[in-house]
Amino acid sequence: MSASIITPPSALTQNLPLDGAISIELQDGIMIFRASHHLQQRIENLINKQQETLLTEIEAQELDSYAEIDDYLSFVNRMIRNNFILEANLKTPLAIEHGA
């Protein structure tokens, strides 16, 4: 079995400040990556502004990069969750039903 490498989107490495952009939370014993509260606020502000008026080109690019990052984090979180479930299932002995 070969491990695949997940390449982060260029938006992640180019547009996010390194400190505090992404937080890690435990959900049902599984590590989940999320955008920080500050980043979520920025995204909400851009979406609210977009509903009222046109965003500048820079703001539109920023919002697009956040969407790309969100897709990436969702993918990574699914991979982590699926791996956790797979490992848990491998450690759990199968129940064998007797009689019919």
C-alpha positions in Angstrom: 0.0 0.0 0.0 1.5 3.4 -1.0 0.8 6.6 0.8 -0.4 9.5 -1.2 1.0 13.0 -0.6 -1.6 15.7 -0.1 -0.3 18.9 -1.6 -1.6 22.0 0.1 -3.2 24.6 -2.2 -1.0 27.6 -3.1 -3.5 29.9 -1.4 -2.6 28.2 1.9 1.1 28.9 1.7 0.8 32.4 0.0 -2.1 34.1 1.7 -2.4 33.0 5.3 -0.4 34.4 8.2 1.4 31.6 9.9 0.3 32.3 13.4 -3.2 31.4 14.4 -4.8 31.0 11.0 -5.8 27.4 11.6 -6.8 25.8 14.9 -6.9 22.2 15.8 -9.9 20.9 17.8 -10.8 17.4 19.1 -14.2 16.2 18.0 -15.1 12.7 19.1 -11.4 12.0 19.8 -10.4 13.0 16.3 -8.2 16.0 15.4 -10.1 18.4 13.2 -8.5 21.4 11.5 -10.6 24.6 11.3 -10.1 28.2 10.3 -9.4 30.3 13.4 -12.1 32.6 14.8 -10.3 35.6 13.4 -10.2 34.0 9.9 -13.9 33.0 10.1 -14.8 36.6 11.0 -12.8 37.9 7.9 -14.6 35.4 5.7 -18.0 36.4 7.1 -17.2 40.1 6.6 -16.2 39.5 2.9 -19.4 37.5 2.3 -21.6 40.1 3.9 -19.9 42.8 1.9 -20.3 40.7 -1.3 -24.1 40.5 -0.6 -24.3 44.3 -0.4 -21.9 45.5 -3.1 -19.1 44.3 -5.5 -15.9 43.2 -3.9 -12.7 44.7 -5.1 -10.6 42.4 -7.2 -8.2 41.8 -4.3 -11.1 41.0 -1.9 -12.6 38.6 -4.5 -9.2 36.8 -4.8 -8.9 36.7 -1.0 -12.4 35.1 -0.7 -11.6 32.6 -3.5 -8.4 31.6 -1.7 -10.3 31.1 1.5 -12.8 28.8 -0.3 -9.8 26.8 -1.7 -8.3 26.5 1.8 -11.7 25.4 3.2 -12.0 22.7 0.5 -8.5 21.6 1.4 -9.1 21.5 5.2 -12.4 19.6 4.6 -10.5 17.0 2.5 -7.8 16.6 5.1 -10.4 16.3 7.9 -12.2 13.6 5.9 -9.0 11.7 5.4 -8.2 11.9 9.1 -11.7 10.9 10.1 -11.8 8.0 7.7 -8.4 6.7 8.8 -9.5 6.9 12.5 -12.6 4.9 11.7 -10.7 2.4 9.7 -8.2 1.9 12.4 -10.9 1.6 15.1 -12.7 -1.0 13.0 -9.5 -3.0 12.6 -8.9 -3.1 16.3 -12.5 -4.2 17.1 -13.0 -7.9 17.0 -15.8 -9.0 14.7 -18.9 -10.3 16.4 -19.7 -13.8 15.4 -23.4 -14.8 15.6 -24.0 -18.4 16.7 -27.0 -20.4 15.6 -29.6 -19.5 13.1 
